[in-house]
Amino acid sequence: MPRPLKIDFVSDVSCPWCIIGLRGLEEALARTEGVVAADIHFQPFELNPQMAPEGENIGEHIARKYGSTPEQSAANRQMIRDRAADLGFAMNSSADSRIYNTFDAHRLLHWAEIEGKQAALKHALFTAYFTDQQDPSNADVLVAAAEKAGLDGAAAREVLSSGRYADEVRAAEQLWQSRGINSVPAIIIEDKWLISGGQPPEAFEQALREIAAQAA
């Protein structure tokens, strides 16, 4: 009988390693079907909580934040695109891409969990931002992602316009930061085991098998 495992996936929808990590985890879960029964909860983390409404060019942002040269940024983008492609995800970022504030996306994800559609919305948001190069702080983009995930568009727009779930998202962000999470993706299993970064499926699979055996 599969071992139930609660998995908290702490991430941001503007984090390329988060979709790489998610696809790696999902592939590992497919490989461990019959061994593990995962209950995944997506937890909020903002890479750039102070980002201006218009966003910022990705190259300028990386240079300012990490001191990377344009050549280093381009090489890193290509490496990330290749890793994502290996997992079946199209990442179309370029030197002209922008990074945006994602707080409203996290509010919508909080609501989507209540509605039982959180994973579908998470994937829709990753696709909107990385594949389609859309602005995840834009209400129309968010509503379209919600509808793609099977959620009611009018209800999604009401969540966004009302400011609902802001306190809950802030509290969750602070909780995970207080537990030492300062980079993402961070995958916490059964409130006990931590897997950091966009690991390949093989690493997730090994960890899941070992944790399931220990939990048993």
C-alpha positions, 0 to 999 in steps of 0.5 A: 500500500502506498505510503502517504506523504505530505509535501510542502512545495515552497516556491515562486512562480517567477523562479525557473528552478521551481518549475524544474524542481516541480517537474522533477518531483512529479516525474519521481512521483510517477516512478514511485507510484505504488510506493508513495501517495503524495499530498502536495501543498504549494506554499508562497515565497516571493523572490522580489517582494519589493518589485515595482508594478512595471517589473524589471528587465531580467538581465538588469535585475540579475546584474543588480542582484547577483552581479552577473554579466550579460554573458553569464546571464545568457549562459545561465538562461540557456542552461536553464532552458535545456534543463527545463526542455529535458523535463518537457517544459518550454522556457522561452525567456530571453534578454528582453524578458521581465521579472514581476511581483508575484503577490497576487499570484500567491493569493490566487494560489491560496484560493485555488487550494481551497477550491481543489485546483492549486496544482493545476493553477500552479502549472498554468502560472508557470506556463503563462510566465515562462512559456508565454512570457506573460506578466503574472502580476496582471489581473487578466493574465491571472484570471486566464490562468485560473480559467485554464486550471478549471476555476471560475474566472469571475470568482478569480477576478473577485479574489484579486480585486478584493485583496482577499487572502493577503493576510493569509499569504503574508503569514505563510511567507513569514512562517516558512522564512521563520523555519529557515527557508530563504531560497526556493524551491524548498521541498519539505516532506512530512514537516521533517525532511528538506530537499532544496533546489531544482533536483533531477528526477533521480534525486527526488526518486531516491529521497522519496523511496528512502523517506517512505521506508523510514516513515513506514 
